[in-house]
């Protein structure tokens, strides 16, 4: 029996995953979580064979959860499932240790295939993403994003969502000085001078979408 943990901030999405996976013999959803913190606690408690996580969630995102899970269990199997499926994000997820990436635009059966593939020791990439992932889509700007460290990328995403430096420090359990230093490095690496410009970069490359941006992020 393949034990699966679902981490997504949308209850409707989790319910859809649950129904889909529960219909498949040999797969059991052992826990659900609505954010990264709950997801990590559920991972520790239930020790799933495969963890399915979204990338973009309120507060700490799926890539930070992925990193935390792998720090605890280096051989953990994590599948990213997201509506944001740019080549840059897919590449970052895989480089961060995800064993697969399924677009939320994919056919439902692909989620089942991905879970089974990971459990059997393989990797999985949505059919629609394969050509995109290997294509030469890396503009100079996308390459700069790819060169951000995992911590820098997470702070980049949070800042683009509209979180302040104190917000980021609290969410990531680091000092405000650390976040401020990273913010400066991020702006330098992305060659932007303002948070508004940073937000536009994040939107162009599907790090966030417009609905995630808080009003003060455009200032």
C-alpha positions in Angstrom: 0.0 0.0 0.0 1.4 3.4 -1.1 0.9 5.9 1.7 0.3 9.5 0.4 0.3 12.9 2.1 -1.5 15.7 0.4 -0.4 19.3 1.0 -2.4 22.1 -0.7 -4.1 25.2 0.7 -7.3 24.6 -1.3 -9.7 22.1 0.4 -11.5 21.5 -2.9 -8.2 20.5 -4.6 -7.3 18.2 -1.7 -10.7 16.6 -1.9 -10.3 16.0 -5.6 -6.9 14.4 -5.1 -8.3 12.3 -2.3 -11.2 11.0 -4.4 -8.9 10.3 -7.4 -6.2 8.4 -5.4 -8.6 6.6 -3.2 -10.2 4.9 -6.2 -6.9 3.4 -7.1 -6.1 0.0 -5.5 -2.9 0.1 -3.6 -2.9 3.8 -2.7 -4.0 5.3 0.6 -4.1 8.9 1.5 -3.0 8.9 5.2 -3.1 12.7 5.9 -3.9 16.1 4.5 -2.5 19.5 5.3 -3.4 23.1 4.3 0.0 24.7 4.6 3.7 23.9 4.7 4.0 23.9 8.5 1.1 21.4 8.9 2.5 19.4 6.0 5.8 19.0 7.7 4.1 17.9 11.0 2.0 15.4 9.1 5.1 14.1 7.3 6.8 13.5 10.6 3.8 11.9 12.2 2.6 9.7 9.3 5.9 8.9 7.4 4.2 8.8 4.0 5.8 7.0 1.0 4.9 9.9 -1.3 4.2 13.6 -0.4 2.3 15.7 -2.9 2.6 19.4 -2.4 1.7 22.6 -4.2 4.4 25.3 -4.7 2.5 28.4 -3.9 0.7 28.5 -0.5 0.2 31.2 2.1 3.3 31.7 4.1 6.1 29.2 3.6 5.8 27.6 0.2 6.1 24.1 -1.2 9.8 24.3 -2.1 10.7 25.3 1.4 8.6 22.3 2.6 10.4 20.1 0.2 13.8 21.3 1.5 12.7 20.8 5.1 11.4 17.2 4.4 14.6 16.3 2.6 16.7 17.6 5.5 14.9 15.2 7.8 14.7 12.3 5.3 17.1 12.6 2.4 15.4 9.8 0.4 11.8 11.2 0.8 9.7 11.1 -2.3 8.1 14.5 -3.0 5.8 15.2 -6.0 5.1 18.8 -6.8 1.7 19.5 -8.3 1.1 23.1 -9.3 -0.8 25.4 -11.7 2.5 27.3 -12.1 4.4 25.1 -14.5 6.9 27.3 -16.2 10.1 25.5 -17.3 12.1 27.6 -14.8 9.9 26.5 -11.9 9.9 22.8 -13.0 13.7 22.9 -13.2 14.0 24.5 -9.7 11.6 22.0 -8.2 13.6 19.1 -9.6 17.0 20.7 -8.7 15.6 21.1 -5.1 15.0 17.4 -4.8 11.5 16.8 -6.1 11.1 13.5 -7.8 8.4 14.7 -10.1 6.2 17.6 -11.3 2.6 17.4 -12.4 0.8 20.4 -13.8 -2.7 21.0 -12.4 -3.7 21.3 -16.1 -2.7 17.6 -16.7 -5.2 14.8 -17.0 -6.2 13.4 -13.6 -4.7 9.9 -14.4 -1.3 11.5 -14.5 -1.4 12.1 -10.8 -1.9 8.4 -10.2 0.8 7.5 -12.7 3.2 9.9 -11.0 2.6 8.5 -7.5 3.3 5.0 -8.7 6.3 6.0 -10.7 7.9 7.7 -7.7 7.1 4.8 -5.4 8.8 2.4 -7.9 12.0 4.5 -7.8 11.4 6.5 -10.9 10.8 10.2 -11.7 7.7 11.7 -13.4 7.1 14.8 -15.4 3.7 15.7 -16.9 3.4 14.9 -20.6 2.7 18.6 -21.4 5.8 19.7 -19.5 8.4 17.4 -21.1 8.9 19.4 -24.3 8.7 22.7 -22.4 11.2 21.5 -19.8 13.9 20.5 -22.3 13.3 23.5 -24.7 15.6 26.4 -24.8 13.2 28.7 -22.9 15.8 30.2 -20.5 15.9 33.9 -21.1 18.6 35.9 -19.3 16.0 36.9 -16.7 14.8 33.3 -16.1 18.5 32.3 -15.7 19.0 34.9 -13.0 16.0 33.5 -11.1 17.4 29.9 -11.5 20.6 31.1 -9.9 18.9 32.2 -6.7 19.6 29.9 -3.7 16.6 28.0 -2.2 16.4 30.5 0.6 16.7 33.5 -1.7 14.0 32.0 -3.9 11.6 31.5 -1.0 12.2 35.1 0.2 11.7 36.3 -3.4 8.4 34.6 -3.6 7.2 35.9 -0.2 8.2 39.5 -1.0 6.5 39.2 -4.4 3.3 38.1 -2.6 3.4 41.3 -0.5 5.0 40.1 2.7 7.2 42.6 4.6 10.7 41.9 5.8 9.3 41.2 9.4 6.7 38.9 7.9 9.4 36.9 6.1 11.5 36.7 9.2 8.7 35.4 11.2 7.6 32.8 8.6 11.1 31.5 8.0 12.2 31.7 11.6 15.2 33.9 10.8 16.3 37.4 11.8 15.0 40.5 10.0 18.6 41.4 9.3 19.1 38.0 7.5 16.0 38.7 5.4 17.1 42.2 4.6 20.5 41.0 3.5 18.9 38.4 1.3 16.5 41.0 -0.1 19.5 43.1 -1.2 21.2 40.1 -2.8 17.9 39.1 -4.6 17.5 42.6 -6.1 21.1 42.6 -7.2 20.9 39.1 -8.8 17.6 39.9 -10.5 18.8 43.4 -11.5 15.7 45.2 -10.1 15.7 48.3 -7.9 12.2 48.1 -6.3 9.7 45.7 -4.9 7.3 46.6 -7.7 9.9 45.5 -10.3 10.5 42.3 -8.3 6.8 41.6 -8.4 6.6 42.0 -12.1 9.5 39.6 -12.6 7.8 37.0 -10.3 4.5 37.4 -12.3 6.3 37.1 -15.7 7.9 33.8 -14.7 4.8 32.4 -12.8 6.5 32.4 -9.4 3.2 34.0 -8.3 0.1 35.2 -10.0 -1.6 38.6 -9.7 -4.2 37.3 -7.2 -1.4 36.5 -4.7 0.1 40.0 -4.7 -0.9 42.1 -1.6 -1.6 45.8 -2.3 1.6 47.1 -0.6 3.7 44.9 -2.9 3.2 47.2 -5.8 4.5 50.2 -3.9 
